[in-house]
Amino acid sequence: MPLASVNDQGAQFFFEDTGAPPESPCYPTLMAQSSTVFIKEHDIPPLSVAAGLGGTGDVVTGGVSVSGWSYGNAFILSFLTHADKLSEQTRVFLDSYLRTFIIYDPPGYVYGVPYPPLDELYSPIRDSSLTPEQVSEQFAIALSSYYAYSPRILSHLSSFNNIEEILEMAKSRNPIVNPPPHQSPTLLRMSAEEMASCADNEGGPRSHVSLLLAINREVYSANMHDTLIVPKAWPRMRIVAVWCDMGVCDAMFAAAHLTEMLKTWPSTGRKVEVRRMEGANHFPHWDNPESTAKYFASII
């Protein structure tokens, strides 16, 4: 099992590395979580920007793109918010590598957006009538199901001009009835061994869910503002916000609010793109890993 030591007290990170692509000395690297140790030990090529030929725009090679997923995006936003607390040496080092932060299908909490009433945008996590065990069971099904939304509404949502349409769409909150096997809830298709290898079902309701709800929304909002609008470090790093069009409405609601904010985006803000991932629920990296990897490669 590959491990990287991160301090002299014995702490280690597990990692998986696909290695350098053949005959490509200036490849970009996508990391699920950034680590200066990984960058240094694996000789990752630094970020390089050169003018394209014939006015075709800049050519960007090398560097590191960082991706969060779901609520995990909040931790990366928090890290970026407090980048000014890093040593100058670390900030300068990472400035030579960080090229893109992919905010991958986050809920509205990550952006600190105010939620509508529960009957307008339902989530088991926000349903106080449920026990922690019921939340865990219902949330797993709701989060990993596939939803067949109106193609007409989805085409409108590409520009996210109408948040009310999203809330109207969310009222059905029912996944596909009698789905084909590949569109049954992802977490229900996982074996007990697979689930145990990547999730803590007993600890989740006590820690992850409680943390999500306990933190004041203003903290998330401040992190989003300090990372995207008035960045404290690494101004070259661009942002790509990805939403999945067969996933839960919560993520679409979040993307809609971000798009609304972009209409009055200040000149000091980072470059932000909002991208749709078609035919994907909240777990495309598990259900379709190859096509998901190609999709990410196209946007970093």
Secondary structure, 3 states (H helix, E strand, C coil): CCEEECCCCCCEEECCCCCCCCCCCCCCEEECCCCHHHHHHCCCCCCEEEECHHHCCEEEECCEEEEEEHHHHHHHHHHHHCHHHCCHHHHHHHHCCEEEEEEECCCHHHHCCCCCCCCCCCCHHHCCCCCHHHHHHHHHHHHHCCCCCCHHHHHHHCCCCCHHHHHHHHCCCCCCCCCCHHHCCHHHHCCHHHHHHHCCCCCCCCCHHHHHHHCCHHHHHHHHHHHHHCCCCCCCCEEEEEEECCCCHHHHHHHHHHHHHHCCCCCCCCCEEEEEECCCCCCHHHHCHHHHHHHHHHHC
